[in-house]
Amino acid sequence: MRIDGLLKASLVGVALAWTAVPAAGWAETLRVMNGSVSSDLRVSMNRAVVVESDVPFAELSIANPAIADISTLSDRTIYVLGKAPGRTTLTLLNAEGRLITNVEVQVVPDVAEFKERLRQILPGEHVEVRTANDGIVLSGTVTSIVALDRALDLAERYAPGRVSNLMNVGGTQQVMLKVRFAEMQRSVRKTLSGSVAVGGEIGNVKANVQSGTLAENNNGNTFVGQNQYTSSVESNGVLGLRFGSGSLQLGILLEALETKGVVRTLAEPNLTALSGQQASFLAGGEYPVPVLGEEGRVTIDYKPFGIELTFTPRVVAKDLINLTLNAAVSGLDSTVTFEQSGFSVNAFRRRETSTTVELRDGESFAIAGLLEDDFQDMSGQVPWLGDIPILGALFRSAEYERQQSELVIIISAHLVTPTRGEALALPTDRVTIPTESELFLYGRTVGGAPNPRTPRQGAAAEVARQDFSGSYGYVME
């Protein structure tokens, strides 16, 4: 009996020790008085409470042992351990088998420990933690998406699948992306060719020898018998000479050509999107492509071309931006065509990049760079004659061509907030429709009166007052 009493006292001491832990939240002793309980019994998961009854009980049971476990410490004291989130009922009966009371037992996640871990992982974040039924409700405002994700991941550890997110992300959550496409194309081509023609008549025998361009362009006619010839290149850089003595005629044609070209392409699309949302941009057009379908039917499919931009921003910290970006520059290539069923379709030239980067507000990245250098060198000559020193140049042709292309794509990201409409200038603000007198008397295609929609003050007004010569455009800084 003495050992049994010591064992019961030890169990009571353990229960009271669990009850005294501050992190237990609802670890308290509940009293059953006059056939009822003072309140519902709330037990934290993996924590214990003690239920005391003023009336001795002879039998007790728990409706769902998977939610809570019970054991008796005496005929008036019950030890209740929370095992899994949920609700169940504890029933107490007296010696005559009559009902003493039903105790509503609610096992909830241990939010006290969760709050402590949350303060350690996210110091300075204002996150409010509450319980709802058998789950956890998070509310408040955090400074970034990263803090929100970490709080949700930690809450899932304590209440898997039962976390309600009511938190807001503070700060600016809209991102403006500025992309600059810059491309330079340079080409150099040099051509040098020589042709010779010799013809004559001895008695009834006629002889004609031609080489190079003269043989190609005169179609078997003697160069010496014609005063005209056709050059294989542009008219600049062509020299033709004719010599004759009696029936013997000699013609020499020298062709030289050098061409240089430069193409500059620059595009700066600007696009704004909310954090986590995808935005797309296309400045160009759609090219119709015939598609052969069933039973020989031809349908038209449209393929976009031009400046294409698709990106998804994500503000991960106060001024840190994560960007998933897909940018492309494409155009029609008339040098490559495909013909079928009476349709002629051009090929496409496309330069594309897809990447994910992180940068801070206002910073820039060069995410792509392409340098192409194509070189072609071709020469031809008449066998043996082209190898003759000096005079062999008349029987040779040489062509040199080099093309260089350089493409750079630079991105800049900015956190932006909306502004009042009066602070923005439109490209139409500087252009007004002319009156009849301005058009017919003075020949003005743009009116002189100020546009009533033009901003009157601020930075937008200064831009609107600028005098641009030539085509009107829109510049955003």
C-alpha positions as CSV (number, residue, x, y, z in Angstrom):
1,M,0.0,0.0,0.0
2,R,2.8,2.4,0.8
3,I,4.5,1.7,-2.5
4,D,1.2,2.2,-4.3
5,G,0.7,5.5,-2.6
6,L,4.2,6.6,-3.6
7,L,3.5,5.7,-7.2
8,K,0.3,7.7,-7.3
9,A,2.0,10.6,-5.7
10,S,4.8,10.4,-8.3
11,L,2.2,10.4,-11.1
12,V,0.5,13.4,-9.6
13,G,3.9,15.2,-9.3
14,V,4.6,14.5,-13.0
15,A,1.2,15.8,-14.1
16,L,1.7,18.9,-12.0
17,A,5.2,19.4,-13.5
18,W,3.7,19.2,-17.0
19,T,1.0,21.6,-15.9
20,A,3.6,24.1,-14.6
21,V,5.4,24.4,-17.9
22,P,4.7,27.9,-19.3
23,A,4.9,26.7,-22.9
24,A,2.0,24.4,-22.4
25,G,-0.5,27.1,-23.1
26,W,-3.6,25.4,-21.6
27,A,-1.8,23.1,-19.1
28,E,-4.1,23.7,-16.1
29,T,-6.1,21.7,-13.6
30,L,-9.8,21.5,-14.4
31,R,-12.3,20.8,-11.6
32,V,-15.6,19.0,-12.0
33,M,-18.2,20.6,-9.6
34,N,-21.8,19.6,-9.1
35,G,-22.2,17.5,-12.2
36,S,-20.6,19.9,-14.6
37,V,-17.1,21.3,-15.5
38,S,-16.0,24.9,-15.2
39,S,-15.1,25.0,-18.9
40,D,-14.1,22.9,-21.9
41,L,-10.8,21.1,-21.4
42,R,-8.2,22.4,-23.9
43,V,-5.0,20.3,-24.1
44,S,-1.9,21.1,-26.2
45,M,-0.6,18.3,-28.3
46,N,2.0,16.2,-26.4
47,R,1.1,18.1,-23.2
48,A,-1.0,16.9,-20.2
49,V,-3.5,18.3,-17.8
50,V,-5.2,17.0,-14.6
51,V,-9.0,16.8,-14.1
52,E,-10.2,16.7,-10.5
53,S,-13.7,15.8,-9.5
54,D,-15.6,16.7,-6.3
55,V,-17.6,13.5,-6.6
56,P,-15.7,10.1,-6.6
57,F,-16.0,8.3,-9.9
58,A,-15.9,4.6,-10.5
59,E,-15.6,4.4,-14.3
60,L,-14.4,6.7,-17.0
61,S,-13.9,6.5,-20.8
62,I,-12.6,8.5,-23.7
63,A,-14.5,8.6,-27.1
64,N,-11.5,8.7,-29.3
65,P,-8.3,7.4,-27.8
66,A,-6.3,8.5,-30.9
67,I,-6.9,12.2,-29.9
68,A,-6.4,12.0,-26.1
69,D,-5.2,9.3,-23.6
70,I,-6.4,9.1,-20.0
71,S,-5.3,7.4,-16.8
72,T,-6.6,7.6,-13.2
73,L,-4.5,8.9,-10.4
74,S,-7.2,8.4,-7.8
75,D,-10.9,8.1,-7.5
76,R,-11.2,11.9,-7.9
77,T,-8.2,12.7,-10.2
78,I,-7.7,12.0,-14.0
79,Y,-4.5,12.4,-16.1
80,V,-5.3,13.6,-19.7
81,L,-2.6,13.6,-22.4
82,G,-3.1,15.3,-25.8
83,K,-2.0,13.0,-28.7
84,A,-3.4,14.5,-31.9
85,P,-5.4,17.7,-32.9
86,G,-9.1,17.2,-32.7
87,R,-12.1,17.0,-30.3
88,T,-13.3,14.1,-28.2
89,T,-15.4,13.5,-25.1
90,L,-14.4,12.3,-21.6
91,T,-17.2,10.5,-19.7
92,L,-17.3,10.0,-15.9
93,L,-19.6,7.5,-14.1
94,N,-20.2,6.9,-10.4
95,A,-20.3,3.6,-8.5
96,E,-24.0,3.1,-9.4
97,G,-23.2,3.6,-13.1
98,R,-24.9,7.0,-13.3
99,L,-23.4,9.7,-15.4
100,I,-21.5,12.3,-13.5
101,T,-20.5,14.5,-16.4
102,N,-19.2,14.7,-20.0
103,V,-16.0,16.7,-20.4
104,E,-15.4,18.2,-23.9
105,V,-11.7,17.6,-24.6
106,Q,-10.1,19.7,-27.4
107,V,-6.5,18.9,-28.4
108,V,-4.9,21.8,-30.2
109,P,-1.4,22.3,-31.7
110,D,1.3,23.5,-29.3
111,V,1.2,27.2,-30.4
112,A,3.3,28.3,-27.4
113,E,6.3,26.4,-28.7
114,F,5.5,27.4,-32.2
115,K,5.5,31.1,-31.2
116,E,8.9,30.7,-29.5
117,R,10.4,29.0,-32.6
118,L,8.8,31.7,-34.8
119,R,10.5,34.5,-32.8
120,Q,13.8,32.8,-33.1
121,I,13.6,32.2,-36.9
122,L,11.9,35.5,-37.8
123,P,12.9,38.1,-35.3
124,G,11.2,41.5,-35.8
125,E,8.4,40.1,-37.9
126,H,4.8,40.9,-36.6
127,V,3.1,37.5,-37.0
128,E,0.0,36.7,-34.9
129,V,-0.7,33.1,-34.1
130,R,-4.1,31.7,-33.2
131,T,-5.8,28.3,-33.2
132,A,-9.0,27.5,-35.0
133,N,-10.6,24.1,-34.4
134,D,-7.6,21.8,-34.9
135,G,-5.5,24.1,-37.0
136,I,-3.3,27.2,-36.8
137,V,-4.3,30.7,-38.2
138,L,-1.5,33.1,-39.1
139,S,-2.2,36.8,-39.5
140,G,-0.3,40.1,-39.4
141,T,2.1,41.8,-41.9
142,V,5.6,40.5,-42.9
143,T,8.3,42.4,-44.7
144,S,8.9,39.9,-47.6
145,I,7.7,36.8,-49.4
146,V,10.6,34.9,-47.9
147,A,9.5,35.6,-44.4
148,L,5.9,34.5,-45.3
149,D,7.1,31.2,-46.8
150,R,9.3,30.5,-43.8
151,A,6.4,31.1,-41.4
152,L,4.1,28.8,-43.4
153,D,6.7,26.1,-43.6
154,L,7.2,26.2,-39.8
155,A,3.5,26.1,-39.1
156,E,3.1,23.0,-41.3
157,R,5.5,21.2,-38.9
158,Y,3.0,21.8,-36.1
159,A,-0.3,21.4,-38.0
160,P,0.2,19.6,-41.3
161,G,-2.4,20.5,-43.8
162,R,-4.3,22.7,-41.3
163,V,-2.6,26.1,-41.6
164,S,-4.7,29.1,-42.6
165,N,-2.7,32.0,-44.1
166,L,-4.1,35.5,-43.4
167,M,-0.8,37.3,-43.5
168,N,0.0,40.3,-45.7
169,V,3.3,41.3,-47.3
170,G,4.2,44.8,-46.7
171,G,6.3,47.1,-48.9
172,T,6.3,47.6,-52.6
173,Q,5.2,44.5,-54.6
174,Q,5.1,45.8,-58.1
175,V,8.1,45.5,-60.4
176,M,8.9,47.4,-63.6
177,L,11.3,45.7,-65.9
178,K,13.3,47.6,-68.5
179,V,14.9,45.5,-71.2
180,R,17.3,46.9,-73.7
181,F,18.0,45.0,-76.9
182,A,21.0,46.4,-78.8
183,E,22.3,44.8,-82.0
184,M,24.9,45.8,-84.5
185,Q,25.4,44.2,-87.9
186,R,28.5,45.0,-90.0
187,S,29.2,43.5,-93.5
188,V,32.2,43.9,-95.9
189,R,32.4,42.4,-99.3
190,K,35.2,42.7,-101.9
191,T,35.2,41.3,-105.4
192,L,37.9,41.4,-108.1
193,S,37.7,39.5,-111.4
194,G,39.3,39.7,-114.8
195,S,38.0,38.6,-118.2
196,V,39.6,38.5,-121.7
197,A,38.3,37.9,-125.2
198,V,40.2,37.3,-128.4
199,G,38.6,37.0,-131.8
200,G,39.7,37.1,-135.4
201,E,39.1,35.8,-139.0
202,I,41.6,34.2,-141.2
203,G,40.2,33.4,-144.6
204,N,37.0,31.5,-144.1
205,V,38.0,30.4,-140.5
206,K,36.6,32.4,-137.6
207,A,38.1,32.0,-134.1
208,N,36.7,33.3,-130.8
209,V,38.1,32.8,-127.3
210,Q,36.4,34.2,-124.2
211,S,36.9,33.8,-120.4
212,G,35.2,35.0,-117.2
213,T,32.3,37.4,-117.3
214,L,32.6,38.0,-121.1
215,A,32.0,34.3,-121.8
216,E,29.0,34.3,-119.4
217,N,27.3,37.5,-120.6
218,N,27.7,37.4,-124.3
219,N,26.2,33.9,-124.9
220,G,28.7,32.8,-127.5
221,N,29.0,36.2,-129.4
222,T,32.4,37.7,-129.8
223,F,33.1,40.6,-127.5
224,V,35.1,42.3,-130.3
225,G,32.1,42.3,-132.6
226,Q,29.9,44.1,-130.0
227,N,30.4,47.6,-128.6
228,Q,28.4,46.7,-125.4
229,Y,29.0,44.2,-122.6
230,T,27.2,43.4,-119.4
231,S,29.0,43.5,-116.1
232,S,28.4,40.8,-113.4
233,V,28.6,43.5,-110.6
234,E,27.4,47.0,-110.1
235,S,28.6,49.6,-112.6
236,N,31.0,51.1,-110.1
237,G,34.5,49.5,-110.4
238,V,34.2,48.3,-114.0
239,L,36.9,48.9,-116.6
240,G,36.7,47.6,-120.2
241,L,39.4,47.9,-122.9
242,R,39.3,47.0,-126.6
243,F,42.2,46.6,-129.0
244,G,42.1,45.7,-132.7
245,S,44.4,45.3,-135.7
246,G,42.7,44.3,-138.9
247,S,40.6,41.2,-138.3
248,L,42.2,40.5,-134.9
249,Q,40.4,41.9,-131.9
250,L,41.3,41.8,-128.2
251,G,39.0,42.8,-125.3
252,I,39.8,43.0,-121.6
253,L,37.3,43.6,-118.8
254,L,38.3,44.3,-115.2
255,E,35.6,44.3,-112.4
256,A,36.2,45.4,-108.9
257,L,33.6,46.0,-106.1
258,E,33.8,46.8,-102.4
259,T,30.6,47.2,-100.3
260,K,30.2,48.0,-96.6
261,G,27.0,48.0,-94.6
262,V,26.0,48.7,-91.0
263,V,22.6,47.9,-89.4
264,R,21.7,49.2,-85.9
265,T,18.8,47.8,-84.0
266,L,17.7,49.1,-80.6
267,A,14.5,48.4,-78.6
268,E,13.7,49.2,-75.0
269,P,10.4,47.6,-73.9
270,N,9.2,48.5,-70.4
271,L,6.7,46.4,-68.5
272,T,5.2,46.4,-65.0
273,A,3.8,43.4,-63.1
274,L,2.7,42.4,-59.6
275,S,5.0,40.1,-57.6
276,G,4.4,36.5,-58.5
277,Q,2.3,37.3,-61.6
278,Q,3.5,36.8,-65.2
279,A,3.5,39.6,-67.7
280,S,4.2,39.4,-71.5
281,F,5.0,42.0,-74.2
282,L,5.2,41.8,-78.0
283,A,6.2,44.6,-80.3
284,G,6.1,43.3,-83.9
285,G,3.4,41.3,-85.7
286,E,2.1,37.9,-86.7
287,Y,3.2,36.2,-89.9
288,P,0.6,33.9,-91.6
289,V,1.9,30.4,-92.1
290,P,-0.3,27.9,-94.1
291,V,-0.8,24.5,-92.5
292,L,-1.9,21.5,-94.4
293,G,-4.7,19.8,-92.5
294,E,-7.0,16.8,-93.0
295,E,-8.3,16.0,-96.5
296,G,-5.9,18.5,-98.0
297,R,-7.4,21.5,-96.4
298,V,-5.1,24.5,-95.8
299,T,-5.5,26.5,-92.6
300,I,-3.6,29.6,-91.6
301,D,-1.6,29.6,-88.4
302,Y,0.0,32.9,-87.2
303,K,3.5,33.0,-85.8
304,P,4.5,36.0,-83.8
305,F,7.7,37.9,-84.6
306,G,9.4,41.1,-83.3
307,I,10.5,42.0,-79.8
308,E,9.0,39.4,-77.3
309,L,9.3,39.6,-73.5
310,T,7.8,37.4,-70.8
311,F,8.8,37.6,-67.2
312,T,7.6,36.7,-63.7
313,P,8.9,38.9,-60.9
314,R,9.1,37.9,-57.2
315,V,10.0,40.3,-54.5
316,V,11.8,38.1,-52.0
317,A,13.1,40.8,-49.7
318,K,12.7,44.5,-49.0
319,D,14.6,45.4,-52.2
320,L,15.7,42.0,-53.6
321,I,13.9,40.9,-56.8
322,N,13.9,37.4,-58.3
323,L,13.2,37.4,-62.1
324,T,12.3,34.5,-64.4
325,L,12.7,36.0,-67.8
326,N,12.3,34.9,-71.4
327,A,13.3,37.4,-74.1
328,A,13.5,37.1,-77.9
329,V,14.2,39.1,-81.0
330,S,12.9,37.6,-84.2
331,G,12.3,38.7,-87.8
332,L,11.6,37.4,-91.3
333,D,14.5,36.0,-93.3
334,S,13.8,36.5,-97.0
335,T,16.9,34.7,-98.0
336,V,15.3,31.3,-97.0
337,T,11.9,30.5,-98.4
338,F,9.7,27.4,-98.6
339,E,7.1,26.8,-101.3
340,Q,4.4,24.3,-101.2
341,S,0.9,24.1,-102.7
342,G,1.3,27.5,-104.3
343,F,2.3,29.2,-101.0
344,S,5.7,30.8,-100.4
345,V,6.7,31.1,-96.7
346,N,9.7,32.9,-95.4
347,A,12.0,31.6,-92.7
348,F,12.6,33.4,-89.3
349,R,15.8,34.7,-87.7
350,R,15.5,34.4,-83.9
351,R,17.7,35.2,-81.0
352,E,16.3,34.1,-77.7
353,T,17.4,33.8,-74.0
354,S,15.7,32.3,-71.0
355,T,17.1,32.7,-67.5
356,T,16.4,33.3,-63.8
357,V,18.4,36.1,-62.0
358,E,18.2,38.0,-58.7
359,L,19.0,41.7,-58.5
360,R,18.2,44.6,-56.2
361,D,16.1,47.6,-57.0
362,G,17.7,49.7,-59.7
363,E,20.4,47.3,-60.5
364,S,21.1,45.9,-64.0
365,F,22.3,42.7,-65.6
366,A,23.7,41.9,-69.0
367,I,21.9,38.5,-69.3
368,A,22.9,37.7,-72.9
369,G,25.6,38.5,-75.4
370,L,26.1,37.1,-78.9
371,L,29.0,37.7,-81.3
372,E,28.8,36.2,-84.8
373,D,31.6,36.4,-87.3
374,D,31.0,34.8,-90.7
375,F,33.8,34.7,-93.2
376,Q,33.7,33.5,-96.8
377,D,36.6,33.5,-99.3
378,M,36.2,32.1,-102.8
379,S,38.5,32.2,-105.8
380,G,38.3,30.7,-109.3
381,Q,40.6,30.7,-112.3
382,V,41.1,29.2,-115.8
383,P,43.4,26.2,-115.4
384,W,47.1,26.9,-116.2
385,L,46.3,30.4,-117.6
386,G,45.5,31.7,-114.1
387,D,48.9,30.7,-112.8
388,I,50.8,32.9,-115.3
389,P,52.5,35.7,-113.5
390,I,50.9,39.2,-113.9
391,L,48.8,38.2,-117.0
392,G,47.2,35.4,-114.9
393,A,45.1,38.0,-113.1
394,L,43.0,38.3,-116.3
395,F,42.0,34.7,-115.9
396,R,41.2,34.7,-112.2
397,S,38.4,35.9,-110.0
398,A,38.4,36.4,-106.2
399,E,35.6,37.2,-103.8
400,Y,35.9,38.1,-100.1
401,E,32.9,38.5,-97.7
402,R,32.7,39.0,-94.0
403,Q,29.7,39.6,-91.8
404,Q,29.7,40.4,-88.1
405,S,26.7,40.6,-85.7
406,E,26.8,41.6,-82.1
407,L,23.7,41.3,-79.8
408,V,23.5,42.4,-76.1
409,I,20.4,42.2,-73.8
410,I,20.5,44.2,-70.6
411,I,17.8,44.2,-68.0
412,S,17.0,46.6,-65.2
413,A,14.5,46.1,-62.4
414,H,12.7,48.8,-60.4
415,L,10.2,48.6,-57.5
416,V,7.4,51.0,-58.5
417,T,4.2,52.3,-56.9
418,P,1.2,54.0,-58.7
419,T,1.1,57.7,-59.1
420,R,-1.4,60.3,-60.0
421,G,-2.3,60.6,-63.7
422,E,-1.3,64.2,-63.8
423,A,2.3,63.2,-63.3
424,L,2.5,61.1,-66.4
425,A,3.1,62.5,-69.9
426,L,1.8,60.9,-73.1
427,P,3.4,61.0,-76.5
428,T,0.2,62.8,-77.8
429,D,0.5,65.6,-75.2
430,R,2.9,67.6,-77.4
431,V,0.8,67.2,-80.6
432,T,-2.4,69.0,-81.3
433,I,-4.6,69.0,-84.4
434,P,-4.1,72.1,-86.5
435,T,-6.9,74.5,-87.2
436,E,-8.1,75.2,-90.8
437,S,-6.3,78.5,-90.9
438,E,-3.0,76.9,-89.6
439,L,-3.3,74.2,-92.2
440,F,-4.3,76.1,-95.3
441,L,-2.7,79.5,-94.7
442,Y,0.5,78.5,-92.9
443,G,0.8,74.8,-94.0
444,R,1.2,73.5,-90.5
445,T,0.4,69.9,-89.9
446,V,0.7,70.3,-86.1
447,G,-1.4,72.9,-84.3
448,G,0.3,75.7,-82.4
449,A,-2.1,75.9,-79.5
450,P,-1.1,73.8,-76.4
451,N,-2.8,70.6,-75.8
452,P,-5.3,70.9,-72.9
453,R,-4.3,67.6,-71.6
454,T,-0.6,68.6,-71.3
455,P,0.7,68.6,-67.7
456,R,1.3,72.1,-66.4
457,Q,3.9,71.4,-63.7
458,G,6.3,68.8,-62.5
459,A,8.7,66.5,-64.4
460,A,6.0,65.4,-66.8
461,A,5.4,69.0,-67.8
462,E,9.1,69.6,-68.5
463,V,9.1,66.6,-70.8
464,A,6.0,67.7,-72.5
465,R,7.5,71.2,-73.1
466,Q,10.5,69.8,-74.9
467,D,10.7,70.6,-78.6
468,F,11.6,67.5,-80.6
469,S,12.5,67.8,-84.3
470,G,11.5,65.0,-86.6
471,S,9.3,62.1,-85.5
472,Y,7.6,62.2,-82.2
473,G,8.4,59.5,-79.7
474,Y,8.0,58.5,-76.1
475,V,11.0,58.4,-73.7
476,M,10.6,57.0,-70.1
477,E,13.3,57.5,-67.6
